[in-house]
Amino acid sequence: MELSFSSEELAFRDEVRAFIRDNLPRDVQQRMIEGREIGKQDIVDWQRKLNAKGWAVPHWPRAWGGQNWSPVHEYILIDELQSAPAPQPLPFNVSMVGPVIATFGSDEQKKTFLPGTANLDIWWCQGFSEPGAGSDLAGLKTTARREGDFYVINGQKTWTTLAQYADWIFVLARTNPQAAKKQEGISFILVDMKTPGITVRPIQLIDGGHEVNEVWFDEVKVPAENLVGEENKGWDYAKFLLGNERTSIARVGVSKQRLRRVRELAAKERAGDARLLDAPWFREKLAGIEIDLKALEITQLRVLAEARKSGKHGAPDPKSSILKIKGSEIQQATTELLMDVVGPLAMPYQRSTDAEDDGNATPIGPDDAAYAAPTYFNWRKISIYGGSNEIQRNIIAKAILGF
Amino acid sequence: MDFDFTDEQRLLRDSVAKLFANRYGDFEKRNGYAKQPDGFDRAIWTEYAEVGLLALPFDEKHGGFGGGPVETMIVMEEIGKNLALEPYLPSVVFAGAILRHGASDAVKDEIIPKIAAGEAIIAVAHTERQSRYDLNDVTTTARRDGDGYVIEGDKTVVIGGNSADYLIVSARMSGARRDRDGIALFLVDAKAEGVSRRGYAMQDGLHGAEVSLANVRVPASRRVGNLPVLERAADEAIAAVCAEAVGVMEALIAMTVDYMKTRKQFGVAISVFQALQHRAVDMYVAAEQARSMAIFAALSAASDDAKERGEAMAMAKSAIGKAARFVGQQAIQLHGGIGMTMEYKAGHLFKRLTMIDLQFGDADHHLRRLAA
C-alpha cells in the first residue's frame, strides 16, 4: 500500500501546474475564484490551449488525440484544473459525446466530429432529460421517425445546459415505440442546432443566471447517417456515457479550491475582536468539511486504482456513486460555509453579467460578497443532475448491497 | 397552558389570509410588485393600513391596537406563506419596537399615527461593514452640537431602507468600537441633508439600501433609545422573523408534498417511494419543532427580563435557522430541477428561508450566544 504519487506522477503534476500558471488568463482565474460566470470564448480559448498541449482528451483513443495515460494521470490533470481553478474541458464534448462517437460511431462520424469536438470547434449540448423523464430517463417521449434517408424528430428536451452556445446536440429519441422494454426502442442521434424546427427557450435559475434551456423539436429532419451505432441501441450508449465520469465526478479539486477561498475570506472577516478564521467554533466547522474531503479524495483514488487494475474501459464501478453522493454533498457544504462567512453582506442581489438582469451595477461591500448566496443557490443542482443522489443510492443498493 | 388562538386572533389571521389570497394568490403577480420602484406595491401597503395591520403593535393612546407578539406572529406567518414583499418586519415590527420602547411621547405622537396610516415607512440602520450580527459593534458616530447631534458613518444592508421615510440609526457617542456603553439611536429623516442611499433588490426579492450619513444634523428630541432598546427591538424582530420562517416552511412543505403526489417517474407518483416519504416526514418534523420555537419566542418576546428574553430568542433563532436550511434544501432536492427555476414558487421560498437565517444573526451566531 502506498498513498503517495510516484516521482513520475509528481513530475507530471508540476508540469500541469506550470502550464496552468503560464497559460491561464488571470482574469478568467479570478472570475472563477469569485464564483462569477466565464464567457463562452474564455472556455473555448482555454480548451484549445489544452488541446494543443494534448490535454483536452487524454482519455480518448490514441488515434483521436488520446494519451493512453493511467487513470491517475487523468485524475492529476483534472484535480489540478479544478483546484487552480481553471475551466475543465467541456464535459459534453470530452466526457460524453466524444467517447460515444469514438467507441460506437462510424469512421465517417469519427472523422467529421472528433477533431472539432476535442478542439471545441463544435460545442455540444446534451439532449437527454425531458419534462417527464428525469430520474426515469428511459421514460423519454421524444420520437425519431424514419422517413427515407432521414429521421424526423419531434418532442421536447429540458435542462439543456448551455444550449444557447451549442452548435450540435446529441439526442436520445424513441425510434421504436413498440419495443417490449422502454429502454429498447431508443436511439442516439446527432443533430445540428441550425436545423429548421429547433427552438431554444431559456430557463432562468434561482440564482438569476441563464445556463439551462428547453429545446423543442418540431418535425426536425436529420440525415440518417447521424445515427450513432445501431438503431434502438441508444440506451446502451447513454449508459456508457453516464458511467464515464469517474475521474471528475467527485470534484475534489473544486472543493479544495473553495475551502482555500473560505480561509481567505474568513481571515478578512472579524468575529468580535478576532479574525473569524481564528474562532474555535469556525475552525471546527472548517475542519469537519476538510476531514470529509480527505476521505473522499482517498476513496476517489481507491476507485481509480481499481480501474487501473481492471482496465479502464470496463463497466463503470458502482462505487463511483459514492463519489457522486459525497462529492456533491461536500461541494454544497463548502458553498454554504462560504455564504456563512460573508454573513449579512450576502443578502444584496448583485448579479450583473446577464444582459436582461436587474442586478446592481457596482458591488455592495467587498467583491467577495456578491456571488456567495447565488453560488449556494445554484449548487443545489449538483445533487439533482447527472443521476440524482437518490438514484445513486439506488445504484449502490442494487449493485453493491444486493437488495 | 393554552396554545389556542382567541376569537379575535382568529379573525386577525383570517383577514390577513384574505388580503394575501387576493394579492399574492397568483404567484406571478409577486414579480410585478417587486419590479415597482419601491420593490413592493404601495396599494397593498394601503390595504395593510386599512385592515389595521400597521397599527397592530402600538398602544391605543397612539392610535394603535395594542397587539402583542402573538398578534405579530399571526401576521408574520401569513407574510411568510405568501412571500409578501412589503416592509412590515423592518418598519412596523423592528422600528416600531424601538419607538415603543425608546421614543419620547412627543415622537410617538408624531410618528406612530403616520406609520399606522401607511404614510411613513421606517427602517433600522444598524448593520455596518464590520459588525456582522453584533448590535454593539458600531463605528458610526454621533457628537453633540448645540441643541442637537451630528451623525457620521456608513450603514450596510438596511432592510427596507430603500423606501423608508425615516431611518433609525445606531451611532456611537463614546467608547470603543465594541463597547456596550455609549450607543444611541436617532430617528433621522431619510431626506435630511447629508443622507445618501443606494437602494437595491436582495436575494429573496425584498429590498434594502446602503446608507451614508455625512454630517447629518438631528435635533436632540429625535434621540430614541440606546443599545438595550435596540436589543429589545431586535428580540421582538427575531420572534417575528421566526414566525415568518414557520409560514415559509409550511408553504414549502405543502408544495413539496403536493408535487411528490403528482410527479410521476417510473410509472408511479414519486410519493410511493419510502425513502422520499421519510425525507418529507423529516421536513415536517423539523418544521413542527420550529413552530414550537416560534411560539416560545412569541411568548417570551414581551418579557422585561433582558437576559431571559435574549436567551429565548437565541434558542429560537438558532433552531429556526437550522430548520430553515434543512427544509429549504430538502424541498429543492425533492422537487428536482423544477425547484431550481425562477418561475416556480418553491425556489423563492427556499431563498427567503436562506436569507432569514442571515437576518438578525444566523444559527451559529445564536448558538454561540447561548453557549457563551
Interface residues (C-beta under 8 A of the other chain):
Chain A: S129 G132 A133 G134 S135 D136 G139 T158 W159 I203 Q204 L205 I206 G208 V212 E269 R270 A271 G272 D273 W281 K285 Q332 E336 M339 D340 G343 P344 L345 A346 M347 P348 Y349 Q350 D358 G359 N360 I364 G365 A373 P374 Y376 F377 R380 K381 S383 I384 Y385 S388 N389 E390 R393
Chain B: K35 T127 R129 Q130 R132 Y133 D134 D137 T156 V157 I159 R178 R198 Y200 A201 M202 Q203 D204 G208 E210 K264 Q265 F266 G267 F273 A275 L276 R325 Q329 I332 Q333 G336 G337 G339 M340 T341 M342 E343 G347 H348 F350 K351 T354 M355 L358 Q359 D362 D364 R368
